[in-house]
Amino acid sequence: MNIAILGLGTVGMGAFEAANNTESLNVKKALIRNPKPGFEKITTTNYKEIINDPDIDIVCECMGGLHPAYEYVMEALQKGKHIVTPNKELISTYYRELTHCADTNGVLLRYTAAAGGGIPWLFNLLRTKRCDEIIEISGIINGTSNYIIDRMTEEGAEFDEALSDAKQAGYAEADPSSDIDGYDTLHKCSISANLAFGKLFKESKIPVAGIRNITSSDIKMFEESGCVCKLMMRAGKIDDKFFAFVEPTLIPKDRIEANVHKNNNLITLHGKNLGIQSFYGEGAGKMPTGTSVIQDALDIAAGGEVLRTGVLSEAVIDNDMVKRSYYFRSDKGSSVTEPMTVAAAHKLYQVALEKESSVFMASISE
């Protein structure tokens, strides 16, 4: 089966190399902005060459960002081409539009690599949902923030030093805001919750707190309390109501989440009958993510189906259902609250940030 790859950056090259290791996929075209020596036979700067080629069955969007990725993907779906993408921002922002367009045109939209990178998280989430009810999902799903906190915890590094090392190692972008402010985790939380619960979890309704303001003094205090801090996403349902949030969380050292090191992820689902299942591994990177993209393409080539979502109704998110204690630290000192709702804590955090930009907040795992 012939495929096209949009973008030959880090992930696109990973997908290209992985595709070349298969017998059933052939990379016929690759869209690039600038000439790439050694790839002249397959590269083009004109998207129309791909979209109008009847021999290309699958388009792998590896460009990233929202535009023109959204327009290219929608046009490909409308032309009857299957889509594979690791683009979590694209999927989380336009989930309803993209899934509906794929369903309407009788093609498949696969995005296993959009949450968890090389970890078969979304794949197994769907498999579980086929014969069980998902109660909750949670986890460490951003390798950059985990790497930074791990360096601070294990080696005593300061935040800026750990962030610089993450950039050098290729774990963090030049602008790391999406990772350290929690928005990358938000994208993946939204996508995972959409699949787990069959509802549309709008990002604007999911509160987010990141790790930008964590300090070595915070880390030391957590260690003295027998805890490790991790940036966590969590979503679930209680009866017919839903909750979803992203926040740093203090976890006892003997828990599995506290022992996830470097840039690794640990993502967990709780099935009504299956119980708890966790998935561990590298959540990003050239080959983990690129290989996951090609796994999706191979599933399509083999005639694999995915859940047809239809038009999802919006989830009503009620974070007043979940209570926990919180650690707050400002220039005036630190304190731990009595148990309070997640909704109230995040409102308090936003108000505090308006007054003092260096405020840090973390929930305390129950």
C-alpha positions in Angstrom: 0.0 0.0 0.0 1.3 3.4 -0.9 1.6 6.1 1.8 2.6 9.8 1.9 4.3 11.5 4.8 3.6 15.2 5.4 6.8 16.6 7.0 10.2 14.9 7.3 11.2 16.4 10.6 12.0 14.2 13.7 8.8 12.2 13.7 8.4 12.2 9.9 11.9 10.7 9.5 11.1 8.1 12.2 8.0 7.1 10.3 9.9 7.0 7.0 12.6 4.7 8.5 9.9 2.5 10.1 8.0 2.2 6.9 11.1 1.1 5.1 11.3 -1.9 7.5 7.9 -3.2 6.4 7.0 -5.3 3.4 3.5 -3.9 2.9 4.0 -0.1 2.9 5.7 2.0 0.3 6.5 5.7 0.9 5.6 7.2 -2.5 5.6 10.9 -1.6 6.8 13.1 1.2 5.8 16.8 1.6 8.6 19.1 2.6 9.2 22.9 2.8 12.8 22.9 1.7 14.8 20.5 -0.4 16.2 17.5 1.4 19.4 15.9 -0.1 19.0 12.3 -0.8 15.2 12.3 -0.9 14.6 14.0 -4.3 12.8 11.0 -5.8 10.0 11.1 -3.3 9.8 14.7 -2.0 7.5 17.5 -3.2 6.6 21.0 -2.0 3.2 20.8 -3.6 0.5 19.1 -1.5 -1.8 18.8 -4.5 0.6 16.1 -5.9 -0.3 14.0 -2.9 -4.0 14.7 -2.6 -4.6 14.2 -6.3 -2.6 10.9 -6.6 -5.1 8.0 -6.7 -2.3 5.5 -5.9 -1.7 7.1 -2.4 -4.0 5.3 0.1 -2.8 6.7 3.4 -1.6 10.1 4.4 0.6 10.3 7.5 0.5 13.9 8.9 3.7 14.5 10.8 3.9 18.3 10.4 2.6 19.3 13.8 0.7 22.4 14.7 -2.8 23.3 13.7 -2.5 25.0 10.3 -2.1 24.0 7.5 -2.2 20.5 9.0 -6.0 20.8 9.6 -6.7 21.9 6.1 -4.5 19.2 4.6 -6.0 16.4 6.7 -9.6 17.4 6.1 -9.0 17.6 2.3 -7.4 14.1 2.4 -10.3 12.7 4.3 -12.7 14.2 1.8 -10.7 12.7 -1.1 -11.2 9.3 0.5 -7.7 8.8 1.9 -7.0 7.3 5.3 -5.2 9.5 7.8 -2.6 8.7 10.4 -1.3 11.4 12.7 0.7 11.8 15.9 -0.5 15.5 16.2 -2.2 15.7 19.6 -2.9 19.4 19.3 -4.7 18.8 16.0 -6.7 15.8 17.3 -7.7 17.4 20.6 -8.7 20.8 19.0 -10.6 19.4 16.0 -11.7 16.0 17.4 -15.3 16.3 16.5 -14.8 17.7 13.0 -12.1 15.1 12.1 -13.8 12.0 13.4 -17.1 13.1 11.7 -15.4 13.8 8.4 -13.7 10.3 8.5 -17.0 8.6 9.3 -18.8 10.5 6.6 -16.3 9.6 3.9 -15.9 6.0 4.9 -12.2 6.2 5.8 -10.1 5.7 8.9 -8.5 8.2 11.2 -5.8 6.7 13.4 -3.9 8.7 16.0 -2.4 6.1 18.4 0.8 8.1 18.6 -1.0 11.3 19.7 -1.0 10.3 23.3 1.8 8.1 24.7 4.1 8.3 21.6 5.4 4.7 21.3 3.3 3.4 24.1 0.3 1.4 22.9 -2.0 3.4 25.2 -4.9 4.5 23.0 -4.8 1.2 21.2 -5.4 -0.7 24.4 -7.8 1.8 25.7 -10.0 1.1 22.7 -9.6 -2.7 23.1 -10.6 -2.5 26.8 -13.6 -0.4 26.0 -15.0 -2.9 23.5 -16.0 -5.2 26.4 -15.7 -3.2 29.6 -16.6 0.1 31.1 -13.8 2.6 31.7 -14.1 4.2 35.2 -11.0 6.3 35.2 -7.8 7.2 33.3 -4.7 8.9 34.8 -1.0 9.1 34.4 2.3 10.8 33.6 2.0 11.5 29.9 4.6 14.2 29.2 8.2 13.1 29.1 9.7 16.6 29.2 8.2 17.6 32.5 9.0 14.1 34.0 12.6 14.4 32.9 12.9 17.9 34.5 11.4 16.8 37.8 13.4 13.6 37.8 16.7 15.5 37.3 15.7 17.9 40.1 14.7 15.0 42.4 17.5 12.5 41.7 20.4 14.9 41.1 19.5 18.1 42.9 19.4 20.2 39.7 17.7 23.5 39.5 14.8 23.9 37.2 16.6 26.0 34.6 19.5 23.6 34.5 17.2 20.6 34.1 15.2 22.3 31.4 18.4 23.2 29.5 19.5 19.5 29.7 16.1 18.5 28.4 16.6 20.7 25.4 20.1 19.3 24.8 18.7 15.8 24.9 16.0 16.6 22.4 13.2 16.1 25.0 12.1 19.8 25.0 11.4 22.2 22.2 13.1 25.6 21.9 9.9 27.0 23.4 9.0 24.5 26.1 5.8 26.3 27.3 3.4 23.6 26.1 5.2 21.0 28.2 6.0 22.8 31.4 2.7 24.7 31.6 0.8 21.5 31.2 -0.9 22.0 27.8 0.8 19.0 26.1 -0.6 16.9 29.0 -4.0 18.6 28.5 -4.1 17.7 24.8 -3.4 14.0 25.7 -5.9 14.1 28.6 -8.7 15.4 26.3 -8.0 12.8 23.5 -7.8 9.9 26.0 -11.0 10.9 27.8 -12.8 11.3 24.5 -12.1 7.7 23.7 -12.5 6.3 27.2 -15.9 7.8 27.9 -17.4 8.4 24.4 -17.9 12.1 25.1 -16.2 15.3 23.9 -13.9 16.6 26.6 -13.3 20.2 25.6 -9.9 21.5 26.7 -11.4 24.9 27.7 -13.3 23.0 30.4 -10.3 21.1 31.8 -8.3 23.1 34.4 -4.5 23.0 34.1 -1.6 23.7 36.4 2.0 23.1 35.2 5.5 22.8 36.7 7.0 26.1 35.5 7.3 27.4 39.0 8.6 24.4 40.9 11.8 25.0 42.7 14.6 22.8 44.3 13.2 24.0 47.7 9.8 22.5 46.8 11.5 19.3 45.8 13.5 19.0 49.0 10.4 19.6 51.1 8.5 16.9 49.2 11.4 14.4 49.7 11.4 15.1 53.4 7.7 14.3 53.4 8.3 11.0 51.6 6.8 12.1 48.4 7.8 12.7 44.7 6.1 15.3 42.5 4.8 14.3 39.1 2.7 16.2 36.5 -0.4 14.1 36.2 -3.6 14.0 34.1 -6.7 12.5 35.5 -10.2 12.0 34.1 -13.1 9.7 35.1 -16.7 9.4 35.8 -18.8 9.0 39.0 -22.3 7.8 38.1 -23.2 9.8 35.0 -20.9 12.8 35.8 -17.4 13.4 34.6 -14.2 15.0 36.0 -11.0 15.9 34.3 -7.9 18.0 35.3 -4.1 18.3 34.9 -1.9 19.2 37.9 1.4 18.4 39.7 0.7 15.7 42.2 2.6 14.6 45.3 2.9 10.8 45.3 4.3 8.6 48.1 7.7 7.2 47.1 6.6 3.6 47.3 3.9 4.1 44.5 4.7 3.0 41.0 4.1 6.5 39.6 6.8 7.9 41.9 9.4 5.6 40.3 8.9 6.7 36.7 12.3 8.2 35.7 13.8 10.3 32.9 11.5 11.0 30.0 9.3 7.9 30.5 5.5 7.9 30.8 3.2 5.7 32.9 -0.5 5.8 31.8 -3.2 3.9 33.6 -6.8 2.9 33.0 -9.3 1.5 35.5 -11.9 -0.8 33.9 -15.0 -1.8 35.8 -14.3 -5.5 35.3 -10.7 -5.6 34.2 -9.4 -3.5 37.1 -6.2 -1.4 36.8 -3.9 -1.7 33.8 -0.8 0.5 33.4 1.4 1.2 30.3 5.0 2.3 30.6 7.6 3.5 28.2 9.0 6.4 26.2 6.2 8.8 25.3 8.0 10.7 22.6 11.0 10.7 20.3 11.9 9.9 16.7 11.6 6.1 16.6 9.0 5.5 19.4 6.6 8.0 17.8 7.5 7.3 14.2 7.1 3.6 14.7 3.7 4.1 16.3 2.6 6.1 13.2 3.6 3.2 11.0 1.9 0.7 13.2 -1.4 2.6 12.6 -0.7 2.6 8.9 -0.1 -1.2 9.0 -3.4 -1.7 10.8 -5.2 0.2 8.1 -3.3 -1.8 5.3 -4.4 -5.0 7.0 -8.0 -4.0 7.0 -8.1 -3.0 10.7 -11.1 -1.1 11.9 -11.4 1.5 14.7 -14.3 2.6 16.7 -16.7 4.8 14.7 -17.3 7.7 17.1 -20.1 9.6 15.3 -20.8 13.1 16.6 -19.9 13.1 20.3 -22.0 15.1 22.8 -20.0 17.3 25.1 -19.1 16.0 28.5 -20.3 18.1 31.4 -17.2 18.3 33.6 -17.8 18.7 37.3 -14.5 18.9 39.2 -16.4 19.6 42.4 -16.9 15.8 42.7 -13.2 15.2 43.6 -11.6 16.4 46.8 -7.9 16.4 47.8 -5.5 18.5 49.9 -3.2 20.9 48.1 0.3 22.3 48.7 0.6 26.0 47.9 3.8 27.9 47.8 4.3 31.6 47.2 6.9 34.3 48.2 5.2 34.4 51.6 5.8 30.8 52.4 4.1 27.4 51.9 1.0 25.7 53.3 -1.1 22.6 52.9 -4.9 23.0 52.7 -7.6 20.9 54.2 -9.3 18.7 51.6 -11.0 20.9 49.0 -12.5 20.3 45.6 -10.3 20.3 42.5 -12.5 23.1 41.0 -12.0 25.3 44.1 -8.2 24.6 44.2 -7.7 25.6 40.6 -9.7 28.8 41.0 -7.6 29.7 44.1 -4.5 29.0 42.1 -5.5 31.2 39.2 -6.3 34.1 41.5 -3.0 33.6 43.3 -1.1 33.7 39.9 -2.7 37.0 39.0 -1.1 38.5 42.1 2.2 36.6 42.1 3.5 34.9 39.0 5.8 32.5 40.9 3.1 30.6 42.8 3.3 26.8 42.7 0.5 24.4 43.5 0.4 20.6 43.8 -2.3 18.2 44.9 -1.5 15.5 47.5 -2.4 12.0 46.2 -5.0 10.3 48.3 
